[in-house]
Amino acid sequence: MVSYIILGALLGALAVLIAVVLIRTLTFKPKLLPPVKEDKIELDREKIVADMVDMVRCKTVSNRDEALVDRAEFKKFQDLLVERFPLIHKHCTLRKIGKTGLLYFLKGNSSEKPSVCMAHYDVVPVNEEGWDTPAFEGIIKDGSIIGRGTLDTKGTLCGIMEALEKMLADGYVPENDLYLSFSGEEEIDGTSCPEIVAYLEENGVKPAIVLDEGGAVVKNVFPGVKKECALIGIAEKGGVNINFSINSEGGHSSTPPVHTICGKLAKAIADIEANPFKKRLTKPAKEMFDYMGRNATFPMRMVLANLWLFMPVLDLVGKKTGGELNAMIRTTVAVTRMEGSTAYNVLPPKASFGINMRLIGGDTIESSMEYLKKVIDNDKIKIELVGGMNPSIYSDTSCKEWGKLETAIHETWSEAIVSPYLMVACSDSRHYCKITDRVYRFSAMRLSKEERAMIHGNNERIPIDTLVKTVEFYVRFLRLL
């Protein structure tokens, strides 16, 4: 009799659990968006294309070795901006800060809630052998402009400048002060952007909103979501490089010890990969799961509507599969460098490996190094911090400025789901977190998986239609500031 009572209680509890899960899933619905107003923006397509082509032709390749940088190309780019955007240079104050920083200021009706639009005009080096066409000639082919920097980020810089130039021609005066912040050292973590931020801080400027590169309008990036998504980074993971090394007496490989130093390092790597950092459901991930989950297919919607129950499943999937989902919920470790002997028959006197970590909020450089030391449990292995930064703060998504950005995106890509997300890469915008908690990372472009792969890769290009759409977005965005 007792066993029947227990069984009945268990079945009753299960029925209640199923009912709760189903009710939460069925009420987990997409948020209603206002209808998009018809708003045809007249743009000079020919001018936009010509300006972008000439921006590409400026070989603004940054390098940590100053001897390898052609400063004449950077000046050429800056002179091009003066030539092509005369109204901006007439109505705005331009201050050159640091080695490559350009800070444009346009006085608004109020200085209470200033805005900052960001981009960088330096680009990464090119291996021309991997390109089908020259990387710095701005060749137009099949409706696209081909060239290094078209996506990262001369395309958005062009979009900002074209939009503001057009609006100034129409008599535009922003409601609040507007700053355009451009750096030529983003790709090498240079000092120009931090120096711009220091200048603004010294002058008491606290931006109400900062918009820089980051997410884009993309498809098939979240399981169970079929619609395209406009992803806005509201935080960045920290990036850290660490070196692990161990010494030995070396010797001939014919009489090796039971465990070589390479073997000991291999065990350390295996231990690190077998013991991933613990999961952390941070604000960016939590909000992304909420936004995306409401638009997902029923099974995924059920999981994300009931994370209190299914979070262990997501954690397990992340651990086993890695990739983007895993990166959203924990600090990740990638072994990227290994060094030992240069000969097959020589035991190395020293061997090492290097890792790149991306720290999630809640983890720090110090705490992560302590964790790794505990995991490898070998005092003979030296752990050395090469360099890095802690995670950024989280930006506000409940303020009016977030709503303005959401509106501009919705009016430009009306079918896209607008969602916060956590950026696993780093950008110059992290420096602005020192003076505001409203830093948003969104590259105003619709990008395919193939196009995203071209960033820092071969044959980087931007479809002309995409570039024009970027200008349209900035016109709408600037109107709201």
C-alpha positions in Angstrom: 0.0 0.0 0.0 2.8 2.4 0.9 4.6 1.7 -2.4 1.4 2.7 -4.3 1.2 6.0 -2.3 4.8 6.8 -3.1 4.3 5.9 -6.8 1.2 8.1 -6.9 3.0 11.0 -5.3 5.9 10.6 -7.8 3.5 10.5 -10.7 1.6 13.5 -9.3 4.9 15.5 -8.9 5.9 14.5 -12.5 2.6 15.7 -13.8 2.9 19.0 -12.0 6.5 19.4 -13.4 5.4 18.6 -17.0 2.5 21.1 -16.6 4.8 23.8 -15.3 7.2 23.3 -18.2 4.5 23.3 -20.8 2.8 26.4 -19.4 6.1 28.3 -19.2 6.9 27.2 -22.8 3.5 28.2 -24.2 3.6 31.6 -22.6 7.2 32.2 -23.7 6.2 34.2 -26.8 8.0 36.7 -29.0 7.8 40.4 -28.0 5.6 42.4 -30.3 7.3 45.1 -32.3 5.7 48.2 -33.8 5.0 48.2 -37.5 7.8 49.7 -39.6 7.0 53.0 -41.2 7.6 53.5 -44.8 10.8 55.6 -44.9 12.6 55.8 -48.2 16.0 57.4 -47.8 17.5 59.0 -50.9 21.2 58.3 -51.1 23.9 59.0 -53.7 24.9 55.4 -54.4 27.6 56.4 -56.9 29.3 58.6 -54.3 29.1 56.0 -51.6 30.8 53.4 -53.8 33.5 55.8 -55.0 34.3 56.8 -51.5 34.5 53.2 -50.3 36.8 52.2 -53.2 39.2 55.0 -52.4 39.2 54.2 -48.7 40.3 50.6 -49.6 43.1 52.0 -51.7 44.7 53.5 -48.6 46.9 50.8 -47.3 46.4 51.6 -43.6 48.0 48.4 -42.3 48.8 48.6 -38.6 51.7 46.7 -37.1 53.2 46.4 -33.6 56.6 47.1 -35.3 56.5 50.8 -36.2 59.2 50.2 -38.8 56.7 48.2 -40.8 53.9 50.9 -40.8 53.6 53.3 -43.8 52.4 56.5 -42.1 51.9 58.1 -45.5 49.0 55.8 -46.1 47.3 56.8 -42.9 47.7 60.5 -43.8 46.4 59.7 -47.3 43.2 58.2 -45.6 42.8 61.2 -43.3 43.2 63.6 -46.3 40.6 61.6 -48.2 38.1 62.2 -45.4 38.6 65.9 -45.6 38.2 65.9 -49.4 35.1 63.6 -49.6 33.2 65.0 -46.6 33.4 68.8 -46.8 30.3 69.5 -44.7 31.5 67.3 -41.8 34.7 69.2 -41.8 32.9 72.5 -42.0 30.4 71.9 -39.2 32.4 69.6 -37.0 35.5 70.2 -34.9 38.2 67.7 -35.6 40.7 66.9 -32.9 43.6 64.5 -33.7 44.5 62.5 -30.6 47.4 60.2 -30.1 49.1 58.6 -33.0 46.1 57.9 -35.2 43.0 59.1 -33.3 40.4 61.2 -35.0 37.7 62.7 -32.8 34.9 64.7 -34.6 32.6 66.8 -32.5 29.2 68.2 -33.7 27.4 70.5 -31.3 23.8 69.5 -30.6 20.9 71.3 -29.0 22.0 69.8 -25.7 25.2 68.4 -24.1 23.3 66.3 -21.5 23.3 63.0 -23.4 26.2 62.9 -25.9 26.5 60.1 -28.4 29.6 58.4 -29.9 29.8 56.5 -33.2 33.0 54.5 -33.5 35.0 52.7 -36.2 38.7 52.0 -36.9 40.5 52.5 -40.2 43.5 50.4 -39.7 43.5 46.9 -41.2 45.4 43.7 -40.7 48.2 42.6 -43.1 47.4 40.7 -46.3 48.9 37.6 -47.9 48.3 38.6 -51.5 48.9 35.0 -52.7 45.6 33.9 -51.1 43.6 36.6 -52.9 41.9 36.3 -56.2 42.3 40.0 -56.9 44.6 42.6 -55.4 43.6 43.5 -51.8 44.1 47.2 -52.0 42.7 48.2 -55.4 39.0 48.4 -54.5 38.0 46.3 -57.4 34.2 46.1 -58.1 33.1 42.6 -59.2 29.7 40.8 -59.1 28.1 43.7 -57.2 30.7 43.8 -54.4 33.7 46.0 -53.5 36.7 43.8 -52.9 39.4 44.8 -50.5 41.0 44.6 -47.1 38.9 46.6 -44.5 35.6 46.6 -46.4 34.0 44.7 -43.5 36.5 45.5 -40.7 35.8 48.4 -40.4 36.1 50.9 -43.2 32.6 49.9 -44.3 31.0 51.1 -41.1 33.3 54.2 -41.0 32.1 55.0 -44.5 28.5 54.4 -43.4 28.8 56.9 -40.6 30.5 59.6 -42.7 28.1 59.2 -45.6 25.1 59.4 -43.4 26.2 62.5 -41.5 27.3 64.3 -44.6 23.9 63.7 -46.2 22.1 64.8 -43.1 24.2 68.0 -42.7 23.2 68.8 -46.3 19.6 68.6 -45.2 20.2 70.9 -42.2 20.7 68.3 -39.5 21.4 69.4 -36.0 21.5 66.6 -33.4 19.3 66.8 -30.3 22.4 65.9 -28.3 26.1 66.4 -28.9 27.6 63.9 -31.3 31.1 62.5 -31.4 32.7 60.4 -34.2 35.6 58.4 -32.7 38.0 56.7 -35.2 41.2 55.0 -34.4 44.0 53.6 -36.7 45.4 51.2 -34.1 42.5 48.9 -33.1 44.0 45.8 -34.7 47.2 46.1 -32.6 45.5 47.2 -29.3 47.1 50.6 -29.7 46.8 53.7 -27.5 44.8 56.1 -29.7 41.3 55.0 -28.5 42.3 55.0 -24.8 43.8 58.5 -25.3 40.5 59.6 -26.9 38.6 58.3 -23.9 41.0 60.0 -21.5 40.4 63.3 -23.4 36.6 62.9 -23.1 36.8 62.0 -19.4 39.1 65.0 -18.7 36.4 67.2 -20.3 33.5 65.7 -18.3 31.9 63.9 -21.3 29.9 60.9 -20.2 28.3 59.3 -23.3 24.7 58.3 -23.2 25.4 55.7 -25.9 28.5 54.4 -27.7 28.1 52.3 -30.9 31.1 50.3 -32.3 31.7 47.2 -34.4 30.5 43.9 -33.1 27.5 41.7 -34.0 25.7 41.9 -37.3 22.5 40.8 -39.0 23.0 37.0 -39.4 21.2 33.8 -39.9 21.5 30.3 -38.5 23.6 31.3 -35.5 21.4 30.0 -32.8 19.9 26.5 -32.5 16.2 26.4 -33.3 16.0 30.0 -34.6 15.3 30.3 -38.3 14.8 34.0 -38.6 17.7 36.4 -39.1 19.0 38.0 -36.0 20.6 41.4 -35.3 23.1 40.7 -32.5 24.3 43.6 -30.3 27.2 42.9 -28.1 26.6 44.3 -24.6 29.9 43.0 -23.2 33.2 41.5 -24.2 35.0 38.6 -22.8 38.5 39.2 -21.5 41.4 38.0 -23.6 44.5 36.5 -21.9 47.7 34.8 -23.2 49.6 32.5 -20.8 52.7 30.5 -21.3 53.5 27.2 -19.6 57.1 25.9 -19.6 59.3 23.2 -18.0 63.0 22.6 -18.0 65.1 19.4 -18.1 68.7 18.4 -18.5 68.1 17.5 -22.2 70.1 14.6 -23.6 69.9 11.9 -26.2 66.5 10.4 -27.1 67.9 6.9 -26.9 67.8 6.9 -23.1 64.7 8.9 -22.2 63.3 9.3 -18.7 60.0 7.6 -17.9 58.2 10.9 -18.5 59.7 13.5 -20.8 59.0 17.2 -20.2 57.0 17.2 -23.4 54.9 14.3 -21.9 54.4 16.3 -18.7 53.2 19.3 -20.7 51.0 17.0 -22.8 49.4 15.7 -19.5 48.9 19.3 -18.4 47.1 20.1 -21.6 44.9 17.0 -21.3 44.1 17.9 -17.7 43.1 21.5 -18.7 40.9 20.3 -21.6 39.3 17.7 -19.3 38.5 20.2 -16.6 36.7 23.2 -18.3 35.9 26.2 -16.3 32.5 26.2 -14.5 29.5 27.6 -16.3 28.3 31.1 -15.6 24.9 32.4 -16.8 25.9 36.0 -17.2 23.6 38.9 -18.1 24.4 38.8 -21.9 23.8 35.1 -22.2 20.6 35.2 -20.0 19.2 38.0 -22.1 20.2 36.4 -25.4 18.5 33.1 -24.3 15.4 35.1 -23.5 15.3 37.1 -26.8 16.2 34.1 -28.9 14.2 31.5 -27.0 10.9 33.3 -27.6 11.5 32.9 -31.3 12.9 29.4 -31.4 11.2 26.1 -32.4 9.2 24.4 -29.7 11.9 22.0 -28.3 14.5 24.8 -27.9 11.9 27.2 -26.6 11.0 24.7 -24.0 14.6 24.4 -22.9 15.2 28.2 -22.8 11.9 28.9 -21.1 12.9 26.5 -18.3 16.6 27.0 -17.7 16.0 26.4 -14.0 15.5 22.8 -15.1 17.5 22.4 -18.3 20.6 24.4 -17.6 22.6 21.3 -16.7 21.8 19.9 -20.1 23.1 23.1 -21.8 26.2 22.9 -19.7 26.8 19.3 -20.7 26.2 20.1 -24.4 28.6 23.0 -24.1 31.3 20.9 -22.5 31.0 18.1 -25.1 30.7 20.2 -28.3 32.5 23.4 -27.6 31.9 26.2 -30.1 29.7 29.3 -29.7 27.3 27.9 -27.2 30.1 26.8 -24.9 31.8 30.2 -25.3 28.6 31.9 -24.1 28.5 30.2 -20.7 32.1 29.8 -19.6 35.7 30.9 -19.8 37.4 29.0 -22.7 40.9 27.8 -23.2 42.6 27.2 -26.6 46.1 25.8 -26.8 47.6 27.7 -29.7 51.4 27.3 -29.4 53.8 24.4 -28.7 57.6 24.3 -28.7 60.2 21.7 -27.9 63.2 20.2 -29.6 64.1 21.0 -33.1 65.5 17.5 -33.7 63.8 14.1 -33.5 66.6 12.5 -31.5 67.3 15.2 -29.0 65.5 15.7 -25.6 64.7 19.4 -25.3 66.3 21.3 -22.4 63.1 23.3 -22.3 59.6 22.8 -23.7 56.5 25.0 -23.6 53.0 25.6 -24.8 50.9 28.7 -24.9 47.2 29.3 -24.5 44.7 31.9 -25.3 41.8 32.3 -22.8 38.6 34.2 -23.2 37.4 35.1 -19.7 33.7 35.3 -19.0 32.3 37.8 -16.4 33.0 36.6 -12.9 36.4 35.1 -13.8 39.6 37.3 -13.7 43.1 36.9 -14.9 44.2 36.1 -11.3 41.5 33.6 -10.5 41.8 31.8 -13.8 45.6 31.4 -13.4 45.0 30.0 -9.9 42.4 27.5 -11.3 44.8 26.3 -14.0 47.6 25.9 -11.5 45.4 23.7 -9.4 44.2 21.7 -12.4 47.7 20.8 -13.8 49.0 20.2 -10.2 52.7 20.2 -11.2 55.0 22.7 -9.5 57.8 22.1 -12.0 55.7 23.7 -14.8 56.2 27.5 -14.8 53.0 29.5 -15.5 53.7 32.9 -16.9 51.2 35.7 -17.8 52.1 37.1 -21.2 49.4 39.7 -21.3 45.7 40.2 -21.2 42.6 42.0 -19.9 39.7 41.2 -17.7 36.1 41.0 -19.0 34.3 44.3 -19.7 31.3 45.5 -17.7 27.8 44.7 -18.9 25.9 47.5 -20.7 22.4 48.6 -19.9 19.6 47.2 -22.0 16.7 48.9 -20.1 17.5 52.5 -21.0 16.0 54.7 -23.8 19.3 54.6 -25.7 19.0 50.8 -26.1 15.5 51.4 -27.4 16.8 53.9 -29.9 19.3 51.4 -31.3 16.7 48.7 -31.4 14.3 51.0 -33.3 17.0 52.0 -35.9 17.8 48.3 -36.5 14.1 47.3 -36.7 13.4 50.1 -39.2 16.3 48.9 -41.4 16.0 45.1 -41.1 12.3 44.8 -40.2 12.3 41.0 -40.0 15.4 40.6 -37.8 15.2 39.6 -34.1 17.2 42.2 -32.2 19.0 40.5 -29.3 21.9 41.2 -26.9 24.8 38.8 -26.9 28.3 38.3 -25.5 31.2 39.2 -27.7 34.0 36.7 -27.5 36.3 39.0 -29.5 37.7 42.3 -28.3 37.2 45.8 -29.8 38.3 49.4 -29.0 34.9 50.1 -27.5 35.9 48.3 -24.3 37.9 51.5 -23.4 34.6 53.5 -23.3 33.4 51.2 -20.4 35.5 53.5 -18.2 33.1 56.4 -18.7 29.8 54.8 -19.6 27.8 51.6 -19.2 26.0 52.1 -22.5 28.5 50.6 -24.9 26.9 48.6 -27.8 28.7 46.6 -30.4 26.9 46.2 -33.7 28.3 46.2 -37.2 25.4 47.6 -39.2 25.5 45.0 -42.0 23.7 41.8 -43.0 26.5 39.3 -43.3 26.4 35.7 -44.5 28.6 33.0 -42.9 30.9 33.1 -45.9 31.3 36.9 -45.6 31.9 36.7 -41.8 34.7 34.3 -42.6 36.4 36.8 -44.9 37.0 39.2 -42.0 40.8 39.0 -41.5 40.8 36.4 -44.2 41.2 36.2 -48.0 39.0 38.0 -50.5 37.3 40.3 -48.0 34.5 42.1 -49.7 31.3 44.0 -49.1 28.2 43.8 -51.4 27.3 47.3 -52.5 23.7 46.8 -51.4 25.0 45.9 -48.0 27.1 49.1 -47.8 24.2 51.3 -48.9 22.0 49.6 -46.2 24.7 50.5 -43.7 24.4 54.2 -44.6 20.6 53.9 -44.3 20.9 52.5 -40.8 23.2 55.3 -39.7 20.8 57.9 -41.1 18.0 56.4 -39.0 20.2 56.0 -35.9 21.5 59.6 -36.0 18.0 61.0 -36.3 17.2 59.4 -33.0 20.2 60.8 -31.0 
